[in-house]
């Protein structure tokens, strides 16, 4: 199974090894894994990182996400709508944020789950103990071949969106 994984590691100091609690399944079972480690300009909570990243998405990121929604909607994927995720207060476990369900939320960790016809995925924001560094981790198990083609085509754009969001912290 390891040969089918699409691993997009964004950290420049080598591969980020994910914490098992921050990915949807063991690494060898994943079809997709992306991670970015980033220092922050000042201490932040996991929710503050999320809120800042979503609120500051540039127009081109929102356009790419709109195209993604149009391409994937016929296949049963839940839409990714940043406007539905830009909320001012931390949600509670089990709450919905757009197409995501809050799995874990505290000052040091925010994990969001999406589960639909095409994939089961997790997005995690994990803070260091001093809250001055963050690791953003995305992982997914895909339920059909179309999504593998989607990753080949849109994978690089996903990286650009994540890097752009991280640059705004």
Protein Blocks (a to p, Z undefined) as FASTA:
>chain_A
ZZmpccddfbfnbpadddfklcfbdfklpcbdcddddddfbdcdfklmmmmmmmmocfkl
mmmmmmmmmmmmmnopacddfklmmcfbdcdehiaehjbccfbdcfkbccdddddfkbcc
dddddddfkopaccdddddddfbfklmmmmmmmmmmmmmmmmmmmmmZZ
